[in-house]
Amino acid sequence: MTVKTLTVLGSTGSIGRNTLDVVARFPDRYRVHALAAHSSEERLAEQIERFRPAVAVLYDAQAAQRLRDRRVAGGRTAVLSGMEGLLEVAAAPQTQHVVAGIVGAVGLRPAYAALEAGKELSVANKEVMVLAGELMMARAQDSGAALLPMDSEHNGVFQCLAGSPREAVRRIVLTASGGPFRDLAPDRFHTISKAQALAHPNWDMGPKITIDSATMMNKGLEVIEARWLFGLPPERIDVLIHRQSIVHALVEFVDGSVIAQLGLPDMRTPIACCLAHPERLPLELPRLDLAQVGRLDFAEVSEARYPCFFLALEALRLGGGMPAALNGANEVVVQAYLEDAFSFPQIAGILKRVMDRLAARRNSADVPACLRRIATVDDAVDADRMGRQLAAAELAPLRTASC
Ligand SMILES: NC(=O)c1ccc[n+]([C@@H]2O[C@H](COP(=O)([O-])OP(=O)(O)OC[C@H]3O[C@@H](n4cnc5c(N)ncnc54)[C@H](OP(=O)(O)O)[C@@H]3O)[C@@H](O)[C@H]2O)c1
C-alpha cells in the first residue's frame, strides 16, 4: 500500500480536525507532512505531538515564535509563519495532497500555489472558488493537478457525476438545510440572538460558515463554487431546502435519470472520499438508516427569508470580480456580526447596500479592471479588497452608534 503525504491547511478548524480524524484511522495510508493554522497555538501543539509533521505553520508570527520556543515533539518540527509559510507547505515537494481547509479569502494564494506545483488539492475552503474559480480550474488543467470538491454538496455532485461528460447533465441540485431560522417568520428575525444564529440544526462547523448557513449566503457561495467546479451555467444549478441534510446533491441527466448522493451529515465522509480518491476508505461511522429518518422533505428557497442567497446569485449573474467583492464584503460583515456590532437582519441590509454600490461601479464607464474580469490572483485579491472597503464604510456608522 502506498503512503500519501499530506499538507492540511486550517488543521485546527472543523475541516482540519475532521481530516486528521480520518488520517488517524488509517496510519498506514497517510503521513502528515505539514499542518497550518492562524494562531491556535495550543491545538496545533497537540496536533504536532500526535502527527509529527516535518513542518508546521502559524500565520501569526508571534504565535509561531511561541510555538517554536516550546520545542514540541523534541523540536523536530520546523515552525514557519505568514503567507510565505503557507505557500511553502502548499507547494512542498514532500507533499502529494493538500487539504484547503482555511476559512476565507486568505486561503486563495496557498490553494493556487498547490495547483501550480501540481498537487492533488481538496477544496473545502469555498471562498477560494468564489474568488477565482475560473482561474483555479484553468491552473488545475494546465498543471494536470486533480482538484477535488470536499464541500459536502459538491462532493455529492462529484460522486453522482462519476466522470460523466457535461453534455450528459441537464442540471445539478444542491441541497440546503435552511439553517436555524427555516421555520421562523421573517418578521421575527430581529429577535434572533447570536447564540441562536451559531446553533446550526444539522452540522457542527466553524463560526463563519455557521452564520453564512443561517443567512444562506453559504448556499449562494456554493452555487458560485459549483459553477466553476462543474463548468455549468448558473441556470443549470438549482438549490432546494432539505431540512434533514441526508440528500446532499442530485444530478439530473439529459435522459431524465436523477442520481442523488445521500449520507448522514458528517464531513468525514466527503473528506475520506477526497483523501482516498479514486479508492474508498472503509470508514466506520454511524450508518444511514432511512427507515429511521422516515421522510425527506424538499422546498424552494424563499427570497423573503434568505435575501443573502439571492445577492450571491446576482453577483454570479453580473460576473467578473463581483462574486469576489461580495465575498470580501460578507467576510467583513459576518466578522462584525460575530463581534456584536449589529442585529442578524442587518447582515442582509448591509450587504445589499454594498452590492448596489458594486453594481453601480460595475456599470460605470471607469469600471475597475478587477470587477470586469478575474485574470490573475491579484485581480481576485483586488476585488475582494474593494468589497471589504465598501463593507467597512457601511459598518462605520453602526460601530460608532453601538459605542
Ligand atoms: N466545517 C465544515 O463542516 C465545512 C463544510 C464545508 C465547507 N467548509 C468550508 O471549509 C472552510 C473551513 O471551515 P471551518 O468550518 O473548518 O472553519 P473553522 O473551524 O473556523 O477553521 C478555520 C481554520 O482556518 C485557519 N485559518 C484562519 N485564518 C488563517 C490564516 N490566515 N492562515 C492560516 N490558517 C488560517 C484557522 O486557524 P486558527 O484555529 O488558528 O484560527 C482554522 O484552522 C471554510 O471555507 C468553510 O466554508 C466547512
The ligand as an SDF file (V2000), in Angstrom:
LIG
                    3D

 48 52  0  0  0  0  0  0  0  0999 V2000
  -16.8770   22.9880    8.8200 N   0  0  0  0  0  0  0  0  0  0  0  0
  -17.4930   22.3390    7.8680 C   0  0  0  0  0  0  0  0  0  0  0  0
  -18.1530   21.3260    8.1180 O   0  0  0  0  0  0  0  0  0  0  0  0
  -17.3880   22.8130    6.4390 C   0  0  0  0  0  0  0  0  0  0  0  0
  -18.1280   22.1650    5.4500 C   0  0  0  0  0  0  0  0  0  0  0  0
  -17.9730   22.5630    4.1240 C   0  0  0  0  0  0  0  0  0  0  0  0
  -17.1150   23.5950    3.8070 C   0  0  0  0  0  0  0  0  0  0  0  0
  -16.4280   24.2300    4.8030 N   0  0  0  0  0  0  0  0  0  0  0  0
  -15.5240   25.3220    4.4380 C   0  0  0  0  0  0  0  0  0  0  0  0
  -14.2210   24.9840    4.9130 O   0  0  0  0  0  0  0  0  0  0  0  0
  -13.5210   26.1670    5.3360 C   0  0  0  0  0  0  0  0  0  0  0  0
  -13.1270   25.9840    6.8010 C   0  0  0  0  0  0  0  0  0  0  0  0
  -14.2940   25.9520    7.5850 O   0  0  0  0  0  0  0  0  0  0  0  0
  -14.2660   25.5040    9.1070 P   0  0  0  0  0  0  0  0  0  0  0  0
  -15.6860   25.3260    9.4990 O   0  0  0  0  0  0  0  0  0  0  0  0
  -13.3100   24.3770    9.2740 O   0  0  0  0  0  0  0  0  0  0  0  0
  -13.6860   26.8250    9.8000 O   0  0  0  0  0  0  0  0  0  0  0  0
  -13.0460   26.9910   11.2470 P   0  0  0  0  0  0  0  0  0  0  0  0
  -13.4780   25.8770   12.1300 O   0  0  0  0  0  0  0  0  0  0  0  0
  -13.3250   28.3820   11.6630 O   0  0  0  0  0  0  0  0  0  0  0  0
  -11.4800   26.7940   10.9800 O   0  0  0  0  0  0  0  0  0  0  0  0
  -10.7690   27.6920   10.1770 C   0  0  0  0  0  0  0  0  0  0  0  0
   -9.3350   27.2400   10.0550 C   0  0  0  0  0  0  0  0  0  0  0  0
   -8.6330   28.1730    9.2220 O   0  0  0  0  0  0  0  0  0  0  0  0
   -7.4840   28.6160    9.9310 C   0  0  0  0  0  0  0  0  0  0  0  0
   -7.1080   29.9480    9.4840 N   0  0  0  0  0  0  0  0  0  0  0  0
   -7.8420   31.0800    9.5050 C   0  0  0  0  0  0  0  0  0  0  0  0
   -7.1230   32.1210    9.0160 N   0  0  0  0  0  0  0  0  0  0  0  0
   -5.9220   31.6120    8.6580 C   0  0  0  0  0  0  0  0  0  0  0  0
   -4.7390   32.1770    8.1460 C   0  0  0  0  0  0  0  0  0  0  0  0
   -4.6340   33.4870    7.8800 N   0  0  0  0  0  0  0  0  0  0  0  0
   -3.6790   31.3600    7.9280 N   0  0  0  0  0  0  0  0  0  0  0  0
   -3.7520   30.0370    8.2120 C   0  0  0  0  0  0  0  0  0  0  0  0
   -4.8500   29.4480    8.7310 N   0  0  0  0  0  0  0  0  0  0  0  0
   -5.9110   30.2260    8.9610 C   0  0  0  0  0  0  0  0  0  0  0  0
   -7.8880   28.5560   11.3970 C   0  0  0  0  0  0  0  0  0  0  0  0
   -6.7610   28.6200   12.2710 O   0  0  0  0  0  0  0  0  0  0  0  0
   -6.9390   29.0730   13.8310 P   0  0  0  0  0  0  0  0  0  0  0  0
   -7.6160   27.9230   14.5150 O   0  0  0  0  0  0  0  0  0  0  0  0
   -5.5580   29.2710   14.2960 O   0  0  0  0  0  0  0  0  0  0  0  0
   -7.7660   30.3210   13.8280 O   0  0  0  0  0  0  0  0  0  0  0  0
   -8.5940   27.2050   11.3910 C   0  0  0  0  0  0  0  0  0  0  0  0
   -7.6630   26.1730   11.3870 O   0  0  0  0  0  0  0  0  0  0  0  0
  -14.4970   27.3250    5.0990 C   0  0  0  0  0  0  0  0  0  0  0  0
  -14.2240   27.9060    3.8670 O   0  0  0  0  0  0  0  0  0  0  0  0
  -15.8690   26.6540    5.0710 C   0  0  0  0  0  0  0  0  0  0  0  0
  -16.7970   27.3720    4.2660 O   0  0  0  0  0  0  0  0  0  0  0  0
  -16.5500   23.8580    6.0970 C   0  0  0  0  0  0  0  0  0  0  0  0
  1  2  1  0
  2  3  2  0
  2  4  1  0
  4  5  1  0
  4 48  2  0
  5  6  2  0
  6  7  1  0
  7  8  2  0
  8  9  1  0
  8 48  1  0
  9 10  1  0
  9 46  1  0
 10 11  1  0
 11 12  1  0
 11 44  1  0
 12 13  1  0
 13 14  1  0
 14 15  2  0
 14 16  1  0
 14 17  1  0
 17 18  1  0
 18 19  2  0
 18 20  1  0
 18 21  1  0
 21 22  1  0
 22 23  1  0
 23 24  1  0
 23 42  1  0
 24 25  1  0
 25 26  1  0
 25 36  1  0
 26 27  1  0
 26 35  1  0
 27 28  2  0
 28 29  1  0
 29 30  1  0
 29 35  2  0
 30 31  1  0
 30 32  2  0
 32 33  1  0
 33 34  2  0
 34 35  1  0
 36 37  1  0
 36 42  1  0
 37 38  1  0
 38 39  2  0
 38 40  1  0
 38 41  1  0
 42 43  1  0
 44 45  1  0
 44 46  1  0
 46 47  1  0
M  CHG  2   8   1  16  -1
M  END
$$$$
